[in-house]
Amino acid sequence: ILNHLSWNKPIPPDAEGLYDAVKYEEAKKYASLNFKFSLVTSTLSLLISLSFFLFVGFAYVDRIATGYSDHAVVQALVFFGLLGLGSFLINLPLDLFNTFVIEERFGFNKTSLSTFIGDKVKTLLLTVVLGGGILALLTWLYQALGPYFWIAGWLVVGSVSIFMAMFYTNLLLPVFNKLTPLEP
């Protein structure tokens, strides 16, 4: 909110020659629209989450997961899989609007509908494989280690975080983007 309010201030005198006035106004409009859209999506997300909690949606999904299997790992995968699928379906129209309306209006969208869909499919597959694998491992460790789970959980999450920080650009980024080296 503070960042949004600061856009109403004029360009500081020290920076007047650095910005093109027309581009600055366009940047203000873009930032304002993104802020408003973010406010709407965040509020919607909060309302859906609270409603799901108040109307025992999480308990309903838990009953589905526990009815599907007696195995804790499978239950965790089904539970979080259903929640993730619901979140994906709710966010899909918002993502479409953001990409093909807001970003398009300001000339930032270079994505076709087929690329958008392909990226969503890739994201789902990576989420299932990587996220599901990590969730399964953490659930198994929790079952196996009981009160000492936090040590193994910390090691797993820390290792994955370090691995992703080191290899994200080489392993995952090329799945979604065409990378070309910068010229010297």
Buried (B, 14 or more C-beta within 10 A) or exposed (E): EEEBEEBEEEEEEEEEEEEEEEEBEEBEEBBEBBBEBEEEBEEEBEEBEEEBEEEEBEEEBBEEBBEBEEEBBBBBBBBBBBBBEBEBEEBEEBBBBBBBEBBBEEEEBEBEEEEBEEBBEEEBEBBEEEBBEEBBBBBBBBEEEEEEBEEBBEEBEEEBEEEEEEEEEEEBEEEEEEEEEEEE
